């Protein structure tokens, strides 16, 4: 057995020594972070919020505004942004049988892992603007905070390999308002049928995330006029894209 002595160990040496005694999941995540924590020329934008908050409406409005500027965006969603994900989405939201919280969490992460590697990363590497209807924060809130699954954040990091959105837009509405909108659309899905206490936890969770990182997260009052909200979102996104050099020069 060889013994190595480091009189002035570097940060990398110390980090690897710590990994030798770390739990397996910590070692695995650290390797993922070291391997894939990188920047991309594209821009990753995510819309988040509770049920009936208006995400899909604002996502479409933004995509149309960007297209008018000659900047087409890749629109996607979680779950369901891939052929595999569409099947997972059907299982999660429209299953006729009971889905345990653990199974629910792992299905979301399976969808996310495949979606990030096959759709999101390649598009960002090509310099595209990617706009997703939900991403990892939905799992952190719905499964982590509302359902109490404490390891949701760990699985999120594995599924995304450390990839984080450049901007997260949270549309905030009281659960009573959002669920009333949902009922007006037809038959609610499995999550929309959850009790009011669950949806209140969801709202609280998104606001808590936004409060912790006000630079990445921006909260908009989803009860306001959709046109006014859309204009504000478009101005915000234009500013962020200009900073990254992605806004078209006419």
CORJO-V608110 format. One record per residue. PHI is phi in whole degrees, -180 to 180 (999 if undefined). OMEGA is omega in whole degrees, -180 to 180 (999 if undefined). NEAR is the number of other C-alpha atoms within 12 Angstrom. Layout:
BEGIN
PHI_OMEGA_NEAR / PHI_OMEGA_NEAR
END
This chain:
BEGIN
999_179_3 / -94_177_4 / -117_-179_5 / -105_177_9 / -111_178_8 / -120_180_11 / -69_180_8 / -133_-176_9 / -64_178_13 / -76_179_11 / -63_180_11 / -65_179_12 / -62_-180_16 / -62_-180_15 / -64_-180_18 / -69_176_18 / -64_177_16 / -65_-179_16 / -65_-180_19 / -62_-178_16 / -108_-178_13 / -85_175_15 / -60_-176_12 / -55_-177_13 / -67_178_18 / -69_178_21 / -61_-178_21 / -63_-180_22 / -65_-180_26 / -62_178_25 / -65_177_20 / -62_-179_23 / -62_-179_20 / -68_-175_17 / -80_-169_14 / -120_179_22 / -78_-176_19 / -148_178_17 / -98_-179_19 / -127_179_25 / -70_180_22 / -81_-178_31 / -135_-176_39 / -109_-179_42 / -118_-179_41 / -126_172_40 / -100_180_44 / -131_177_47 / 151_180_48 / -75_-179_44 / -65_177_41 / 69_-176_33 / -83_180_41 / 100_-179_35 / -58_-175_37 / -62_179_30 / -62_-178_22 / -70_177_35 / -61_180_38 / -64_180_27 / -60_-180_26 / -66_-180_39 / -61_179_31 / -66_179_22 / -65_179_23 / -66_180_31 / -63_178_19 / -65_178_16 / -90_-179_18 / 78_-179_16 / -127_-179_25 / -66_-179_23 / -108_173_33 / -87_180_33 / -97_-179_32 / -149_-179_34 / -158_174_34 / -132_-9_41 / -78_173_37 / 110_-179_33 / -84_178_33 / -139_175_25 / -56_176_19 / -63_-178_23 / -64_179_29 / -63_177_25 / -67_178_21 / -65_179_29 / -60_179_28 / -62_178_24 / -64_-175_27 / -74_-171_33 / -100_-174_28 / -128_179_20 / -67_178_17 / -86_179_11 / -106_-179_11 / -72_176_15 / -118_-179_20 / -69_178_16 / -56_-180_23 / -67_179_22 / -64_178_18 / -58_-179_30 / -61_-177_35 / -69_176_29 / -67_177_34 / -61_-178_45 / -71_176_39 / -63_176_33 / -59_-176_39 / -66_-179_43 / -59_-180_33 / -70_-179_29 / -63_-179_35 / -63_-176_40 / -75_-174_24 / -97_-177_21 / -122_-169_33 / -70_-178_40 / -59_180_34 / -59_180_22 / -67_178_26 / -64_179_30 / -66_178_21 / -83_180_18 / 88_-179_25 / -83_169_29 / -90_180_42 / -110_179_42 / -118_-176_42 / -115_172_41 / -84_-177_37 / 80_176_41 / -157_-172_43 / -62_-179_45 / -64_177_43 / -62_178_40 / -69_178_44 / -58_-177_35 / -87_-175_37 / -66_-177_38 / -86_-177_35 / -75_-175_30 / -86_-176_28 / -77_180_29 / -95_178_29 / 80_178_21 / -84_-170_24 / -68_-178_20 / -94_179_23 / -61_-179_32 / -64_178_28 / -63_180_27 / -67_176_34 / -60_-179_36 / -65_178_32 / -68_-176_33 / -65_-178_33 / -95_-174_35 / 54_177_32 / 86_180_29 / -67_178_32 / -126_178_30 / -66_173_33 / -74_-178_30 / -150_176_33 / -120_177_41 / -100_180_47 / -104_175_44 / -97_-173_40 / -103_173_36 / -138_173_32 / -60_-179_27 / -54_-180_31 / -61_180_24 / -71_-179_25 / -62_-179_31 / -70_175_30 / -64_176_21 / -64_-179_23 / -62_-180_23 / -63_179_17 / -74_-179_12 / -90_-177_14 / 128_-176_11 / -71_180_16 / -70_178_20 / -84_-172_22 / -63_180_22 / -74_179_32 / -65_180_30 / -85_178_20 / -63_-178_22 / -68_-177_17 / -59_-180_22 / -59_178_16 / -63_-177_27 / -68_176_34 / -68_176_29 / -65_179_27 / -61_179_40 / -60_180_37 / -61_-179_26 / -65_179_31 / -64_179_42 / -66_178_33 / -66_178_23 / -62_-179_28 / -65_-180_27 / -68_-178_16 / -74_-178_13 / -143_-175_17 / -72_178_17 / -77_-179_17 / -83_-176_24 / -102_173_29 / -131_-177_33 / -101_176_33 / -122_178_32 / -73_-176_26 / -75_178_36 / -89_-179_23 / -76_180_18 / -61_-177_15 / -57_180_24 / -67_179_18 / -65_178_17 / -60_-178_30 / -60_179_31 / -63_180_22 / -66_179_25 / -63_-179_37 / -63_177_28 / -66_179_18 / -62_-178_25 / -66_177_33 / -58_180_28 / -61_-179_17 / -66_180_25 / -69_176_28 / -63_179_15 / -60_-178_16 / -93_178_21 / 75_-177_17 / -103_-179_27 / -75_-177_28 / -62_175_18 / -101_-178_11 / -97_999_7
END
